[in-house]
Amino acid sequence: MARRRKAKRHIAALILARGGSKGIPLKNIKMLAGVPLIGWVIRAALDSGVFDSVWVSTDHDDIEKVANAWGAKVHRRSPAVSKDCTSSLETIQEFCLKHPGVGVICNIQATSPCLHPEHLIKALELITKQNYDSVHSVVRRHHFRWKEVKRRGCCTKPLNLNPARRPRRQDWAGELCENGSFYFTTKNFIKKGLLHGGKTIYFEMDQGCSVDIDVDIDWPVAEQRVLRYGYPGKDKPEVVKLLLCNVSGCLTDGQIYISSNGEEMVSINTRDQTGINMLMKEGVKVILIEQNPLAKTFADKISQKMGCEVLLEVDDKLKEVEKLMDGLNWKEVAYLGNDEPDVKILNLAGLSAVPLDAPVMVPSAFKYPCKCAAGHGLVREFAEHILKLNKNTKSQMENDMICSNMVF
C-alpha cells in the first residue's frame, strides 16, 4: 500500500504593528533611512520566498495602507487584542483563529529593520528539513551581569562571572540572548499559549543585524546601522549621480511675487541652496528644470545662486531627461517633481520624491515621501537622503569587493 504523502503546511509570516505605540507615535510607519520601518521587514519576508503568505496585523488605517503598498496582506485585529496590555501571543492566537489553514507561523518584529531574507530561509530550514518545532533568533552578548540584592550591607552580587577571575572577551563564548527579531513555531504550540515549544533551537544573528527600536533615542543609532547592515532589496542599489529638480513647486513654492512697481520676484530657501552644494561637493550633478515660462533673468539669478544649470520651458520632460542622463541608467538618477507631467519620470527614476503639498495625482508615484513643503527646505531634505543612500551603497560595494578578494 502506498504511503500517504505528508500534506504541505501553509507557512505564514505575521508582523504585529499596532497603531498605539507609546514610545514613538506610529513608529511602525515612521521613515527610517528612506523606508517605512515596517517596510524593511516586509521586504525581507517577501524576498525570502519561503512564505505562502505575509501578513501585517494592525488596528490602524495608515499602517494598513503602508503594509498594502509594500506587498503584505492585512489582518485587521480586533479591539480586544489592540490594548496596551495585550501580549504578542494573544494577537497571534487571534490571527490563527481567523486563518485556520496556517500551519507554521513566523512572528516577525516590525522594529527589527536589519532582518535579511537569508536569516528567515536558514531558520525555516531547521523546521522543514531538521524537524524542529520552534526556532527563535538570538544574538551573542558579552555582558557581565549583576543581580540587585535589597538587604542591608549588600546591594548586588554577580550573576555570570567571578569578579576575582574576570575573563577576557576572547576567552569567553558569551551568552545567547533573544533579540526578538523573529519566532518560528507551529500553530499547535500557539494554541497552547507558547511562542516556542517542543523540539526548540535558536538561530544566531550577527550583532550588526540585531537592531531594535523602542524609544526616540534608538532612532538615529538604528538609522546608521540599517544603512550599513540593512537589506536593500533584490536589485543592487546604484550610487545616485544626477539629481533633476523642478524649479516651480519644488525649489520655489510656485508663487511669483509682484512689487508695487511691477517687478516679479520668487523666494528661494537658503537650506535648499546648501543641499544642492552638498550634493555637488560629493560629485552629484544637479540640474534644475522649468516647464512653465520663466523670465531668463530669473533663471540666470537662480543658476548663479545655486551654482547649477537651469533649463527653461521644457515641454517634453521625459524626452529631455533621457537626453540629460547621457549614458546613466535610471537607478543612478534622482528626480524631485511636483505635478502630473512628472509622474512617468518619478516612476522610472531610481530615487524620486515629491513635496508634502504635491497635488493628489502625484504621491502614488514617489519612492521617498518628503516631510517638507515646496520652498521650505524640500531640496535640502531630499539631498540629505540621497547622500545617506549613496554612502550606504558605496559601503556595500566596498564590502562586496573585500569579500570577492578574500581567499578561503
MARKOLLO-533261 format. One record per residue (C-alpha): residue number from 1; residue in three letters; x, z, y. Coordinates in nm, 2 decimals. Example, Ala and Ser with C-alpha at 12.3 -4.5 7.8 and 13.67 -1.06 7.14 Angstrom:
<rs>
R   i  aa     xx     zz     yy
R   1 ALA   1.23   0.78  -0.45
R   2 SER   1.37   0.71  -0.11
</rs>
This chain:
<rs>
R   i  aa     xx     zz     yy
R   1 MET   0.00   0.00   0.00
R   2 ALA   0.14  -0.10   0.34
R   3 ARG   0.25   0.19   0.56
R   4 ARG   0.03   0.22   0.87
R   5 ARG   0.22   0.13   1.19
R   6 LYS   0.25   0.42   1.43
R   7 ALA   0.04   0.34   1.74
R   8 LYS   0.23   0.29   2.06
R   9 ARG   0.18   0.57   2.31
R  10 HIS   0.09   0.50   2.67
R  11 ILE   0.37   0.63   2.89
R  12 ALA   0.28   0.71   3.24
R  13 ALA   0.48   0.82   3.55
R  14 LEU   0.30   1.07   3.77
R  15 ILE   0.42   1.16   4.12
R  16 LEU   0.25   1.45   4.28
R  17 ALA   0.20   1.41   4.66
R  18 ARG  -0.04   1.65   4.82
R  19 GLY  -0.11   1.59   5.19
R  20 GLY  -0.09   1.96   5.29
R  21 SER   0.29   2.02   5.30
R  22 LYS   0.36   2.34   5.50
R  23 GLY   0.74   2.29   5.55
R  24 ILE   0.73   1.93   5.67
R  25 PRO   0.38   1.79   5.75
R  26 LEU   0.31   1.48   5.54
R  27 LYS   0.67   1.48   5.43
R  28 ASN   0.59   1.26   5.13
R  29 ILE   0.55   0.96   5.35
R  30 LYS   0.79   1.05   5.62
R  31 MET   1.06   0.78   5.67
R  32 LEU   1.39   0.86   5.50
R  33 ALA   1.67   0.60   5.57
R  34 GLY   1.40   0.34   5.64
R  35 VAL   1.18   0.41   5.33
R  36 PRO   0.89   0.65   5.30
R  37 LEU   1.02   0.94   5.10
R  38 ILE   0.77   0.87   4.81
R  39 GLY   0.88   0.50   4.82
R  40 TRP   1.23   0.59   4.68
R  41 VAL   1.09   0.74   4.36
R  42 ILE   0.80   0.48   4.32
R  43 ARG   1.06   0.20   4.34
R  44 ALA   1.29   0.37   4.08
R  45 ALA   0.99   0.43   3.84
R  46 LEU   0.87   0.07   3.87
R  47 ASP   1.21  -0.09   3.84
R  48 SER   1.29   0.12   3.53
R  49 GLY   1.04  -0.09   3.34
R  50 VAL   0.97   0.18   3.09
R  51 PHE   0.63   0.29   3.21
R  52 ASP   0.29   0.15   3.12
R  53 SER   0.16   0.28   3.45
R  54 VAL   0.30   0.45   3.76
R  55 TRP   0.07   0.69   3.94
R  56 VAL   0.06   0.89   4.26
R  57 SER  -0.17   1.19   4.26
R  58 THR  -0.28   1.27   4.61
R  59 ASP  -0.57   1.40   4.82
R  60 HIS  -0.47   1.22   5.14
R  61 ASP  -0.57   0.87   5.26
R  62 ASP  -0.24   0.79   5.43
R  63 ILE  -0.04   0.88   5.12
R  64 GLU  -0.28   0.66   4.91
R  65 LYS  -0.21   0.36   5.14
R  66 VAL   0.17   0.41   5.12
R  67 ALA   0.15   0.45   4.74
R  68 ASN  -0.05   0.13   4.70
R  69 ALA   0.18  -0.06   4.93
R  70 TRP   0.48   0.04   4.72
R  71 GLY   0.30  -0.07   4.40
R  72 ALA   0.18   0.25   4.25
R  73 LYS  -0.17   0.33   4.13
R  74 VAL  -0.35   0.63   4.29
R  75 HIS  -0.52   0.92   4.12
R  76 ARG  -0.74   1.10   4.38
R  77 ARG  -0.71   1.46   4.28
R  78 SER  -1.00   1.70   4.33
R  79 PRO  -1.01   1.97   4.59
R  80 ALA  -0.98   2.23   4.31
R  81 VAL  -0.62   2.12   4.25
R  82 SER  -0.53   2.05   4.61
R  83 LYS  -0.48   2.40   4.73
R  84 ASP  -0.16   2.57   4.85
R  85 CYS  -0.17   2.79   4.54
R  86 THR  -0.23   2.50   4.29
R  87 SER   0.05   2.46   4.04
R  88 SER   0.20   2.12   3.94
R  89 LEU   0.08   2.19   3.58
R  90 GLU  -0.28   2.23   3.69
R  91 THR  -0.26   1.90   3.87
R  92 ILE  -0.11   1.72   3.58
R  93 GLN  -0.37   1.87   3.35
R  94 GLU  -0.65   1.72   3.56
R  95 PHE  -0.48   1.38   3.55
R  96 CYS  -0.47   1.40   3.17
R  97 LEU  -0.84   1.48   3.15
R  98 LYS  -0.92   1.17   3.37
R  99 HIS  -0.68   0.95   3.18
R 100 PRO  -0.72   1.04   2.81
R 101 GLY  -0.53   0.73   2.69
R 102 VAL  -0.20   0.86   2.83
R 103 GLY   0.03   1.00   2.55
R 104 VAL   0.36   1.07   2.73
R 105 ILE   0.38   1.18   3.09
R 106 CYS   0.68   1.18   3.32
R 107 ASN   0.62   1.41   3.62
R 108 ILE   0.85   1.28   3.89
R 109 GLN   0.91   1.49   4.20
R 110 ALA   0.84   1.30   4.52
R 111 THR   1.11   1.48   4.71
R 112 SER   1.40   1.36   4.48
R 113 PRO   1.49   1.03   4.66
R 114 CYS   1.82   0.98   4.47
R 115 LEU   1.65   0.92   4.14
R 116 HIS   1.76   0.59   3.97
R 117 PRO   1.59   0.38   3.71
R 118 GLU   1.87   0.44   3.46
R 119 HIS   1.80   0.82   3.47
R 120 LEU   1.45   0.75   3.36
R 121 ILE   1.54   0.49   3.10
R 122 LYS   1.80   0.71   2.93
R 123 ALA   1.58   1.02   2.94
R 124 LEU   1.28   0.85   2.79
R 125 GLU   1.50   0.71   2.50
R 126 LEU   1.56   1.07   2.40
R 127 ILE   1.18   1.09   2.32
R 128 THR   1.12   0.73   2.19
R 129 LYS   1.45   0.70   1.99
R 130 GLN   1.56   1.05   1.91
R 131 ASN   1.22   1.21   1.86
R 132 TYR   1.24   1.49   2.12
R 133 ASP   0.92   1.62   2.25
R 134 SER   1.03   1.71   2.61
R 135 VAL   1.31   1.61   2.84
R 136 HIS   1.39   1.76   3.18
R 137 SER   1.65   1.68   3.44
R 138 VAL   1.93   1.93   3.53
R 139 VAL   2.24   1.94   3.74
R 140 ARG   2.56   2.13   3.66
R 141 ARG   2.64   2.41   3.91
R 142 HIS   2.95   2.62   3.95
R 143 HIS   2.79   2.91   4.14
R 144 PHE   2.88   3.27   4.09
R 145 ARG   2.55   3.46   4.08
R 146 TRP   2.48   3.83   4.16
R 147 LYS   2.18   4.04   4.10
R 148 GLU   2.03   4.27   4.36
R 149 VAL   2.01   4.63   4.25
R 150 LYS   1.79   4.86   4.45
R 151 ARG   1.91   5.20   4.39
R 152 ARG   2.13   5.45   4.58
R 153 GLY   2.50   5.38   4.56
R 154 CYS   2.47   5.04   4.40
R 155 CYS   2.33   4.73   4.58
R 156 THR   2.45   4.44   4.35
R 157 LYS   2.61   4.35   4.02
R 158 PRO   2.75   4.03   3.87
R 159 LEU   2.53   3.81   3.65
R 160 ASN   2.75   3.54   3.53
R 161 LEU   3.11   3.64   3.60
R 162 ASN   3.37   3.92   3.55
R 163 PRO   3.49   4.00   3.91
R 164 ALA   3.83   4.11   3.76
R 165 ARG   3.88   3.77   3.60
R 166 ARG   3.72   3.51   3.82
R 167 PRO   3.76   3.17   3.66
R 168 ARG   3.89   2.86   3.84
R 169 ARG   3.63   2.58   3.87
R 170 GLN   3.83   2.35   3.63
R 171 ASP   3.84   2.63   3.37
R 172 TRP   3.46   2.69   3.38
R 173 ALA   3.20   2.45   3.25
R 174 GLY   2.94   2.58   3.49
R 175 GLU   2.57   2.63   3.43
R 176 LEU   2.29   2.38   3.38
R 177 CYS   2.01   2.43   3.64
R 178 GLU   1.68   2.24   3.67
R 179 ASN   1.69   2.01   3.97
R 180 GLY   1.32   1.93   3.94
R 181 SER   1.37   1.55   3.96
R 182 PHE   1.16   1.48   3.65
R 183 TYR   0.99   1.62   3.34
R 184 PHE   0.90   1.41   3.04
R 185 THR   0.66   1.56   2.79
R 186 THR   0.37   1.47   2.56
R 187 LYS   0.01   1.52   2.66
R 188 ASN  -0.03   1.78   2.38
R 189 PHE   0.21   2.02   2.55
R 190 ILE   0.04   1.97   2.89
R 191 LYS  -0.29   2.07   2.73
R 192 LYS  -0.12   2.38   2.61
R 193 GLY   0.00   2.47   2.96
R 194 LEU   0.36   2.37   2.91
R 195 LEU   0.58   2.13   3.12
R 196 HIS   0.82   2.12   2.82
R 197 GLY   0.79   2.24   2.47
R 198 GLY   0.87   2.17   2.11
R 199 LYS   1.20   2.00   2.05
R 200 THR   1.34   2.01   2.40
R 201 ILE   1.65   1.86   2.55
R 202 TYR   1.80   1.82   2.90
R 203 PHE   1.92   1.51   3.09
R 204 GLU   2.21   1.59   3.32
R 205 MET   2.22   1.41   3.66
R 206 ASP   2.52   1.38   3.88
R 207 GLN   2.54   1.63   4.17
R 208 GLY   2.53   1.34   4.42
R 209 CYS   2.19   1.23   4.29
R 210 SER   2.04   1.58   4.28
R 211 VAL   1.87   1.59   4.62
R 212 ASP   1.56   1.79   4.71
R 213 ILE   1.38   1.83   5.04
R 214 ASP   1.17   2.13   5.12
R 215 VAL   1.23   2.21   5.49
R 216 ASP   1.34   2.02   5.80
R 217 ILE   1.70   2.13   5.77
R 218 ASP   1.72   1.94   5.44
R 219 TRP   1.63   1.61   5.60
R 220 PRO   1.95   1.50   5.77
R 221 VAL   2.16   1.60   5.47
R 222 ALA   1.92   1.41   5.24
R 223 GLU   1.94   1.10   5.46
R 224 GLN   2.31   1.09   5.43
R 225 ARG   2.30   1.15   5.06
R 226 VAL   2.04   0.88   4.99
R 227 LEU   2.23   0.63   5.20
R 228 ARG   2.53   0.69   4.97
R 229 TYR   2.37   0.77   4.63
R 230 GLY   2.01   0.64   4.65
R 231 TYR   1.88   0.34   4.45
R 232 PRO   1.84   0.05   4.69
R 233 GLY   1.62  -0.17   4.46
R 234 LYS   1.68  -0.46   4.22
R 235 ASP   1.80  -0.70   4.49
R 236 LYS   2.15  -0.63   4.60
R 237 PRO   2.14  -0.54   4.97
R 238 GLU   2.34  -0.75   5.23
R 239 VAL   2.51  -0.65   5.55
R 240 VAL   2.29  -0.75   5.85
R 241 LYS   2.49  -0.99   6.06
R 242 LEU   2.23  -1.12   6.30
R 243 LEU   1.95  -0.95   6.50
R 244 LEU   1.69  -1.16   6.66
R 245 CYS   1.46  -0.98   6.91
R 246 ASN   1.16  -1.08   7.13
R 247 VAL   1.21  -1.01   7.50
R 248 SER   0.84  -0.96   7.59
R 249 GLY   0.67  -0.69   7.38
R 250 CYS   1.00  -0.56   7.22
R 251 LEU   1.28  -0.54   7.47
R 252 THR   1.03  -0.50   7.75
R 253 ASP   0.68  -0.36   7.74
R 254 GLY   0.54  -0.70   7.81
R 255 GLN   0.44  -0.62   8.16
R 256 ILE   0.55  -0.81   8.48
R 257 TYR   0.56  -0.60   8.80
R 258 ILE   0.49  -0.78   9.13
R 259 SER   0.62  -0.62   9.45
R 260 SER   0.43  -0.64   9.79
R 261 ASN   0.65  -0.94   9.89
R 262 GLY   0.57  -1.13   9.57
R 263 GLU   0.89  -1.06   9.38
R 264 GLU   0.84  -1.03   9.00
R 265 MET   1.02  -0.76   8.80
R 266 VAL   1.05  -0.64   8.44
R 267 SER   1.16  -0.30   8.32
R 268 ILE   1.44  -0.25   8.06
R 269 ASN   1.52   0.08   7.89
R 270 THR   1.89   0.18   7.90
R 271 ARG   1.86   0.32   7.55
R 272 ASP   1.79  -0.04   7.43
R 273 GLN   2.10  -0.16   7.61
R 274 THR   2.31   0.10   7.43
R 275 GLY   2.15   0.00   7.10
R 276 ILE   2.25  -0.37   7.15
R 277 ASN   2.60  -0.27   7.25
R 278 MET   2.63  -0.05   6.94
R 279 LEU   2.53  -0.35   6.71
R 280 MET   2.77  -0.59   6.88
R 281 LYS   3.06  -0.34   6.86
R 282 GLU   3.00  -0.33   6.48
R 283 GLY   3.00  -0.71   6.45
R 284 VAL   2.63  -0.78   6.45
R 285 LYS   2.53  -1.08   6.66
R 286 VAL   2.23  -1.02   6.89
R 287 ILE   2.01  -1.30   7.03
R 288 LEU   1.70  -1.24   7.24
R 289 ILE   1.41  -1.48   7.22
R 290 GLU   1.13  -1.55   7.46
R 291 GLN   0.83  -1.78   7.38
R 292 ASN   0.64  -1.73   7.70
R 293 PRO   0.76  -1.89   8.03
R 294 LEU   1.01  -1.65   8.19
R 295 ALA   1.20  -1.72   8.51
R 296 LYS   1.56  -1.83   8.45
R 297 THR   1.68  -1.57   8.70
R 298 PHE   1.51  -1.30   8.48
R 299 ALA   1.68  -1.44   8.17
R 300 ASP   2.02  -1.46   8.34
R 301 LYS   1.99  -1.10   8.45
R 302 ILE   1.88  -0.98   8.11
R 303 SER   2.16  -1.17   7.94
R 304 GLN   2.41  -1.02   8.18
R 305 LYS   2.28  -0.67   8.15
R 306 MET   2.25  -0.68   7.77
R 307 GLY   2.56  -0.88   7.71
R 308 CYS   2.39  -1.12   7.47
R 309 GLU   2.23  -1.47   7.46
R 310 VAL   1.87  -1.52   7.57
R 311 LEU   1.68  -1.82   7.45
R 312 LEU   1.38  -1.93   7.67
R 313 GLU   1.04  -2.10   7.59
R 314 VAL   1.10  -2.11   7.21
R 315 ASP   0.78  -2.29   7.09
R 316 ASP   0.86  -2.30   6.71
R 317 LYS   1.02  -1.97   6.64
R 318 LEU   1.07  -2.02   6.27
R 319 LYS   1.24  -2.35   6.32
R 320 GLU   1.46  -2.21   6.60
R 321 VAL   1.56  -1.90   6.39
R 322 GLU   1.66  -2.12   6.10
R 323 LYS   1.90  -2.30   6.33
R 324 LEU   2.04  -1.98   6.46
R 325 MET   2.11  -1.85   6.11
R 326 ASP   2.39  -2.10   6.09
R 327 GLY   2.47  -2.06   5.72
R 328 LEU   2.35  -1.70   5.69
R 329 ASN   2.09  -1.61   5.42
R 330 TRP   1.76  -1.43   5.52
R 331 LYS   1.89  -1.10   5.37
R 332 GLU   2.16  -1.10   5.65
R 333 VAL   1.90  -1.14   5.93
R 334 ALA   1.71  -0.86   6.10
R 335 TYR   1.41  -0.95   6.32
R 336 LEU   1.22  -0.75   6.57
R 337 GLY   0.89  -0.91   6.66
R 338 ASN   0.56  -0.81   6.80
R 339 ASP   0.29  -1.08   6.77
R 340 GLU   0.12  -1.33   6.54
R 341 PRO   0.38  -1.61   6.58
R 342 ASP   0.64  -1.36   6.44
R 343 VAL   0.46  -1.29   6.11
R 344 LYS   0.63  -1.56   5.90
R 345 ILE   0.98  -1.45   6.02
R 346 LEU   0.90  -1.08   5.97
R 347 ASN   0.82  -1.16   5.61
R 348 LEU   1.13  -1.37   5.55
R 349 ALA   1.39  -1.16   5.72
R 350 GLY   1.59  -0.92   5.51
R 351 LEU   1.51  -0.64   5.76
R 352 SER   1.22  -0.66   6.00
R 353 ALA   1.04  -0.42   6.24
R 354 VAL   0.76  -0.41   6.49
R 355 PRO   0.69  -0.17   6.78
R 356 LEU   0.45   0.12   6.74
R 357 ASP   0.20  -0.06   6.97
R 358 ALA   0.21  -0.40   6.79
R 359 PRO  -0.12  -0.59   6.75
R 360 VAL  -0.33  -0.53   6.44
R 361 MET  -0.24  -0.86   6.26
R 362 VAL   0.14  -0.78   6.26
R 363 PRO   0.20  -0.45   6.10
R 364 SER   0.14  -0.57   5.74
R 365 ALA   0.45  -0.79   5.77
R 366 PHE   0.72  -0.55   5.87
R 367 LYS   0.97  -0.38   5.65
R 368 TYR   1.05  -0.09   5.88
R 369 PRO   0.78   0.08   6.10
R 370 CYS   0.93   0.19   6.43
R 371 LYS   0.82   0.51   6.59
R 372 CYS   0.89   0.38   6.95
R 373 ALA   0.67   0.15   7.15
R 374 ALA   0.80  -0.16   7.32
R 375 GLY   1.03  -0.09   7.62
R 376 HIS   1.07   0.27   7.52
R 377 GLY   1.38   0.27   7.31
R 378 LEU   1.25   0.05   7.04
R 379 VAL   1.56  -0.17   7.01
R 380 ARG   1.78   0.14   7.00
R 381 GLU   1.58   0.29   6.72
R 382 PHE   1.60  -0.03   6.51
R 383 ALA   1.97  -0.08   6.59
R 384 GLU   2.04   0.27   6.46
R 385 HIS   1.85   0.19   6.14
R 386 ILE   2.04  -0.14   6.09
R 387 LEU   2.38   0.04   6.13
R 388 LYS   2.28   0.31   5.88
R 389 LEU   2.19   0.04   5.62
R 390 ASN   2.50  -0.16   5.69
R 391 LYS   2.71   0.15   5.64
R 392 ASN   2.54   0.22   5.31
R 393 THR   2.57  -0.14   5.19
R 394 LYS   2.94  -0.15   5.28
R 395 SER   2.99   0.18   5.09
R 396 GLN   2.82   0.04   4.78
R 397 MET   3.02  -0.28   4.80
R 398 GLU   3.34  -0.07   4.81
R 399 ASN   3.23   0.14   4.52
R 400 ASP   3.15  -0.17   4.31
R 401 MET   3.49  -0.32   4.39
R 402 ILE   3.66   0.00   4.29
R 403 CYS   3.47   0.01   3.96
R 404 SER   3.54  -0.35   3.88
R 405 ASN   3.91  -0.29   3.93
R 406 MET   3.92   0.02   3.71
R 407 VAL   4.08  -0.01   3.37
R 408 PHE   3.91   0.19   3.10
</rs>
